[in-house]
């Protein structure tokens, strides 16, 4: 069994990069007026994965931005994520791609030893955040923190179409340009946290929040809290509230039992996983609609975490019929019962309403959606799924009306809004192995073909010879030269 360095935990990673050889030189030509070949929106795990993969593909001029003020606030792992461990298997391929010495296992074993890695069932959340920070450093991925994409528009140019980017950098406006965009911007990247209408007043008065929002759990000590939803994020939020000393937590689930009917996962079926984009639309829709209809089962450890508390109460088949705010309390109606809560947490998922995101509002009406492409049978109708973008083979947006917005193909989306197209929540670790390389291949192809005449000229040009004839002059056979006698 391989052992890792103990004197310097990064020695093996540096050695792996040395043996891998230097990344290819940037082969993408620069153009006047173009600041970036590619802008990656989001510096988390998939933004980092793309930056490394593009580097190894010889694609330069890549910039990574993140609205968070600093690395510790980027992504969800040290902010909105509340689980103790990741919910995925610990040995899945992550941002390292095929370079295993840059993977989590190598990193963890180099710091804690092989036995420690064998002892963990899944990856600790904070360890994953630490690993990602190390990965960005070891691969030279620079993230421009405090930088937010406000909006963008295409610049029609016969020479080279591109985007004009309106950024906010540490609160100050800035304009830049880029040829392509990758939205690697997290769970709300194609929409916004979904909060039921009946909670609108409670949210406006600071008496309710979504699991995707910042929540002051310490302020909930001694209070009675409701959690709506039965997925993992709802249970994790309930657990944190209980761990912070709430008087009671009531979790309300629409389903009649927590353990949903098992659904075959795409990632557990390689034939589907590796060829999902080639499947008929009807097949892809069926899997996505069935998965959403049956719901996700919270991991056993998330359930066990709340069951440690006698003041946790589970309500099954208990949809809220209404909610009012009265005297600083949220009054909820559930079946024939009335409840009074000091605070409500909505673990109710996310929408795919592109128009709800300021940076995408300008393109929302132009993007092809699943509802524009496919009419499902009545028993599989799902309006939220129908609003999801219908993505191309490079996870790019497609135009709803042919000939009106061909530039959409230069916007690649890598967030859960692509679930209907890919069968996986894009942005989660399981999606990285198959789809990051696919997107990079498409980007490489597009950039090559956009400047094909220049690349043809480069490859057909005469280049200096490596040596001249003096190297072999003494070995040239001279006609008529004296021959050796037998």
Rosetta blueprint (number, residue, H / E / L):
1 X L
2 X L
3 X L
4 X L
5 X L
6 X L
7 X L
8 X L
9 X L
10 X L
11 X H
12 X H
13 X H
14 X H
15 X H
16 X H
17 X H
18 X H
19 X H
20 X H
21 X L
22 X L
23 X L
24 X L
25 X L
26 X L
27 X L
28 X L
29 X L
30 X L
31 X L
32 X L
33 X L
34 X L
35 X L
36 X E
37 X E
38 X E
39 X E
40 X E
41 X E
42 X L
43 X L
44 X L
45 X H
46 X H
47 X H
48 X H
49 X H
50 X H
51 X H
52 X H
53 X H
54 X H
55 X H
56 X H
57 X L
58 X L
59 X L
60 X L
61 X L
62 X E
63 X E
64 X E
65 X E
66 X E
67 X L
68 X L
69 X L
70 X L
71 X H
72 X H
73 X H
74 X L
75 X L
76 X L
77 X L
78 X L
79 X L
80 X L
81 X L
82 X L
83 X L
84 X L
85 X E
86 X L
87 X L
88 X L
89 X L
90 X L
91 X L
92 X L
93 X L
94 X L
95 X L
96 X L
97 X L
98 X L
99 X L
100 X H
101 X H
102 X H
103 X L
104 X H
105 X H
106 X H
107 X H
108 X H
109 X H
110 X H
111 X H
112 X H
113 X L
114 X H
115 X H
116 X H
117 X H
118 X H
119 X H
120 X L
121 X L
122 X L
123 X L
124 X E
125 X H
126 X H
127 X H
128 X H
129 X H
130 X H
131 X H
132 X H
133 X H
134 X H
135 X H
136 X H
137 X H
138 X H
139 X L
140 X L
141 X L
142 X L
143 X E
144 X E
145 X E
146 X L
147 X E
148 X E
149 X E
150 X E
151 X E
152 X E
153 X E
154 X E
155 X E
156 X L
157 X L
158 X L
159 X L
160 X L
161 X L
162 X E
163 X E
164 X E
165 X E
166 X E
167 X E
168 X E
169 X E
170 X L
171 X L
172 X E
173 X E
174 X E
175 X E
176 X E
177 X E
178 X E
179 X E
180 X E
181 X E
182 X E
183 X E
184 X L
185 X L
186 X L
187 X L
188 X L
189 X L
190 X L
191 X L
192 X L
193 X E
194 X L
195 X L
196 X L
197 X H
198 X H
199 X H
200 X H
201 X H
202 X H
203 X H
204 X H
205 X L
206 X L
207 X L
208 X E
209 X E
210 X E
211 X L
212 X L
213 X L
214 X L
215 X L
216 X L
217 X H
218 X H
219 X H
220 X H
221 X L
222 X L
223 X L
224 X E
225 X E
226 X E
227 X E
228 X E
229 X L
230 X L
231 X L
232 X H
233 X H
234 X H
235 X H
236 X H
237 X H
238 X H
239 X H
240 X H
241 X H
242 X H
243 X H
244 X L
245 X L
246 X L
247 X L
248 X E
249 X E
250 X E
251 X E
252 X E
253 X L
254 X L
255 X L
256 X L
257 X L
258 X L
259 X L
260 X L
261 X L
262 X L
263 X L
264 X L
265 X L
266 X H
267 X H
268 X H
269 X L
270 X H
271 X H
272 X H
273 X H
274 X H
275 X H
276 X H
277 X H
278 X H
279 X L
280 X L
281 X H
282 X H
283 X H
284 X H
285 X H
286 X H
287 X H
288 X H
289 X H
290 X H
291 X H
292 X H
293 X H
294 X H
295 X L
296 X L
297 X L
298 X L
299 X L
300 X H
301 X H
302 X H
303 X H
304 X H
305 X H
306 X H
307 X H
308 X L
309 X L
310 X L
311 X L
312 X E
313 X E
314 X E
315 X E
316 X L
317 X L
318 X L
319 X L
320 X L
321 X L
322 X E
323 X E
324 X E
325 X E
326 X E
327 X L
328 X L
329 X E
330 X E
331 X E
332 X E
333 X E
334 X E
335 X L
336 X L
337 X E
338 X E
339 X E
340 X E
341 X E
342 X L
343 X E
344 X E
345 X E
346 X E
347 X L
348 X L
349 X L
350 X E
351 X L
352 X L
353 X L
354 X H
355 X H
356 X H
357 X L
358 X L
359 X L
360 X L
361 X L
362 X L
363 X L
364 X H
365 X H
366 X H
367 X E
368 X L
369 X E
370 X H
371 X H
372 X H
373 X H
374 X L
375 X L
376 X L
377 X L
378 X H
379 X H
380 X H
381 X L
382 X L
383 X H
384 X H
385 X H
386 X H
387 X L
388 X L
389 X E
390 X L
391 X L
392 X L
393 X L
394 X L
395 X L
396 X E
397 X L
398 X L
399 X E
400 X L
401 X L
402 X L
403 X L
404 X L
405 X L
406 X H
407 X H
408 X H
409 X H
410 X H
411 X E
412 X E
413 X E
414 X L
415 X L
416 X H
417 X H
418 X H
419 X H
420 X H
421 X H
422 X H
423 X L
424 X L
425 X L
426 X L
427 X L
428 X L
429 X H
430 X H
431 X H
432 X H
433 X H
434 X H
435 X H
436 X H
437 X H
438 X H
439 X H
440 X H
441 X H
442 X H
443 X H
444 X H
445 X H
446 X H
447 X H
448 X H
449 X H
450 X H
451 X L
452 X H
453 X H
454 X H
455 X H
456 X H
457 X H
458 X H
459 X H
460 X H
461 X L
462 X L
463 X L
464 X L
465 X L
466 X L
467 X L
468 X L
469 X H
470 X H
471 X H
472 X L
473 X H
474 X H
475 X H
476 X L
477 X L
478 X L
479 X L
480 X L
481 X L
482 X L
483 X L
484 X L
485 X L
486 X L
